[in-house]
Amino acid sequence: MRLFKTAFLCICVSLLLSQQHNSVLYKSYYEKAIAIYEDDDPDAASELKAIQYFDTVIQLLQNQPQHKNHLLDSYVKAGNIYQGQKKYKEAMPYYHKGLQLSTLTKDSLFIYQFQLYMGAAKYSLNEIDSARYLFEQASIITASVTDLPDLTILYNSLGIIYYESANYRRAIDYFEKAVNGLDKYDETYDEAYVSFKNNIAGCYLKLKEFRQALDEYLKLLRYEQITEGLLQNIGHTYYNLKLYDSCLFYLNKIQPSETLTYARLLNEKARVFMNKNFLPQAEVVFDSAIHLIRRLPGYYKNKDKANSYLYRSQLAEKQQLYNEAVSWCNIALQELHFTFKATRATDLPATFTEVISPVTFFEVLRQKAQLLYQQYLETGTIQSGEAALQTWLLAVKTANYIKSDFDNDEASLFFNSNYSKDYQTAAALAARLFERTGAAVHMNAFLLITESFKGNVLYMNLNRNNAKSSGTIPDSLLKKEYDLKQLLAVFTNRLNTTVSEEGAKIIQAKLTDIRFQLSRLHRQFEAYPDYSDAAKIYNDSLQITDVQQKLANGRAVLQMLWLDTAVVLFTASKDNYSLQYIQPDSSVLNAIRLSTQSLYQTKEGLRFAGYEPLHTVYTFLTETLPRDFTDHKHWVVLPDGPFNYLPFESLVTDKNTRNYIAATKIITYHYSLSAMFSGRTVKHDLDNTFAAAPFHKEAVVANKNNFQTLPYSDAEIEVWSGKKIKGAQATKQTFLQQGAPAHIIHLATHAIAKTDSLKTDQTYIQFFPVAANNPDQSRLYLHELYSMKFPNQPLVILSACETAAGTDGGGEGLLSLSRAFLYSGCNGIISSLWKAEDKTTAYIIQRTHYYLKNGFSVEEALHRGRKDFLMDETIDARFKTPDYWAHLIYIGAVDSGESMFKSSSDGSKWAYTLFILLAMAGLHWYVYKYLSV
């Protein structure tokens, strides 16, 4: 035992002496390493020596927690030296080990540093997802720890990450943080400030917010760090503002150089000349840009080169050299696509994913399609039409790929770009070819084009909401999808700038792997019953046979596509389909205008003047549309152009007896077939309701507005057994807090819809005013609705004025309040196209509720409620003109035949029936008293 104790004592003493020796020894190595590390210009040999010193310190300080700061700092700085030498893989073990140790000791300062510097190394190694994760983890620490080093590096790095993935808004936020973190007294302040602000301006430029970008750029001219890049960016911004002389002023300040940047400058100059119609000068400068790019070494596939060819095609088109213009398009496609080789003018790539820039690829296809379409107009041959159509179809598929697989600002901007004329022309061409051939392939082409265009934003958001609100898809899968889409954007962007064939192949392989992972992930989503795959219209699956199969018996669909001088009418039922290209004559166009005008001018005492034009429109439709469609009782209408504002129910079938379509047809409206068919079957609880009538008793004057009383709104909402708020209780805040979870939402109030403005603050639902000088507290604006979520996909009744009216958004349909509710997840909306009498509105809504309670679908309940109004002999005929009753329409899901509403318990049924009878008796008394002679 003594010998053992002595031996143990000797071990302990020797260990202790060793630790004491190490504590003295490590300081010498550490100080030597720090001296080299802080040297402004060390050579490679000195840096290697510093790493050896840090390695010695690390070895000496293992298992000595009292010296952990020097140990962790040695890991940081050794890794940083390797990173400074661009030896990122050699740096990684130091960062990894340091992060493990600092995590064990919960040292936030060092955890932050390892995450930041490891993130930088991962970024340089093209491990973008890991880099972003590490940067964001480091960013979290900044919320709780002060005086962290290199904050500007962190925020700038995050800004660059999000810029590369085309999330420009988030990039701006981080670049601004980087600016705010700069030390104004640091000698490098001006240089860093100009760099970060230039990045911010570049984001605004990408977002097409050119005025904001120009303001940021011009502020930088007062600094000494003016670069040719800044001058070129200013010139480019002026070009996009169509201020061509100012553009040339700044571009001419830049000296020629053998660089890709200067080639872009030449393209910009040439486009100025082309837009000013100086075509010979434009040709010379475009050719100079092309020759310069071709001289540059190393570039394998290049977006700028493809853009040069695209611009050259546009110039040839202006010169009316159409064959040459098509040739330039094919050269551009070869530059963008990895495998495409054109041998004929009409040749097309087989795929749309193997490209260096999907957006540029779309633009070139669009240009080529327009040129081939011009040839079709000149020759009229089916062959030339087919060539143009196939090119447009590839462009549409490319656009759908951009919209579905890229989750960033660039995709959103592409979404919002106005390509409606191109889609309309392509769809009209498909219709004309179908008329000539009767081929299903042309019908399916029409469906692909229109379903990629009509209500497309709405459709994609409905699918996204369905997937996320269902709660069945794990957040981890949704997060993985987001991360993969970000990576897809980053590496697609990098593919644009790669300079070697080898580098391009590496990135292309990475992109192929990301797309494979996305595809596999979406197959996982399909295992969840509540997921409706938003990609289904992108793989051509919505064909005419699908439409027919999805339509229930007794229903027929009419989709309209309004062109400048024609209208395309698509109809389908279980048994038949048709596609017609019609050019209405001036009498029909005038009748549509007069019909709408007469409906929207409701005024007591003013004789209704719309019978004749409404009958003319009816005659045009019934004589044009196939009998198979008009014979169906239930019409599903996807209106377009002026028919967005003209309810079919108001059309006069017999101008002598003044009968209306409303008497015999049940009509549902929607924005797109895909959105209509993607709706889930929802069972609504009629007892789970939220109803509001802010102006049921008295008029209110607030915010310089006079809100008239709506006396019948009280009776209108009384039929609901759930939450009801009236008068001063009916506030916007109450709706925001309690309205969204309801199964039925009924808002009986005022609303404003500016049909000539895209400004969302001019379209709103009015709640009871709570602040005399702040209208925002009582108005539910259009943009606020778009950001709301309704988890139970309710039926919404907007008996307010003008809730179905709005601005024509091209293929998206009317950008109205009712559409905003659909976008946010509602299953269907009963809403109003114009200001109408609240007495008739109350009657129709009350009767609609009665039929809902008795198991009828929403569309049939509204149809029956309207029909009851027209058949009620106690109501004066003066109030039975369509301007009084045709304003209410149903937009949304088409019932499968099964009721959308849950039945009440037996006991509550009897009580509720008695309540309904009493309420209806009271309403009938109101109607008799005020609407009868």
Protein Blocks (a to p, Z undefined) as FASTA:
>chain_A
ZZmmmmmmmmmmmmmmmmmmmmmmmmmmmmmmmmmmmpmbdcfklmmmmmmmmmmmmmmm
goilklmmmmmmmmmmmmmmmmmnopaklmmmmmmmmmmmmmmnopaklmmmmmmmmmmm
mmmnopaklmmmmmmmmmmmmmmpghiehklmmmmmmmmmmmmnopaklmmmmmmmmmmm
pcfkbmklmmmmmmmmmmmmmmmmmnopaklmmmmmmmmmmpmklcfklmmmmmmmmmmn
opaklmmmmmmmpccdddfklmmmmmmmmmmmmmnopaklmmmmmmmmmmmmmmpghiab
dfklmmmmmmmmmmmmmnopaklmmmmmmmmmmmmpmkbccfbfkbccfbfklcfblklm
mmmmmmmmmmmmmmmmmnopaklmmmmmmmmmmmmmmmmmmmmmpccfklmmmmmpcckl
mmmmmmmmmmmmmmmnopaklmmmmmmmmmmmgomlmmmmmmmmmmmmnomacfklmmmm
mmmmmmmmmmmmmmmmpcbfklmmmmmmmmmmmmmmmmmmmmmmmmpmkbccfklmmnop
acfklmmmmpcghiacddddddfkbccdddddfkbccdddddddfklmmmmmmmmmmmmm
gcehiacfklmmmmmmmmmmmmmpcfklmmpmbdcdddehjllmmcfklpcfblklopaf
klmpccdddfbfklmmmpccddddfklccdddfklmbccdeehiacdddfklmmmmmmpc
bdcdehjllcfklmmmmmmmpmbdcddddddddfkbcbfklgccddddfbfklmklmccc
fklmmmpccfkopadddfbghklgccdehjnopadfklmmmmnopabdcddfbdcdfklm
mmmmmmmmmmmmnopafklmmmmmmmmmmmmmkbcfklmcfklmmmpcceddddehiafb
dcddfklmmmmmmmmmmmmmmmmmmmmmmmmZZ
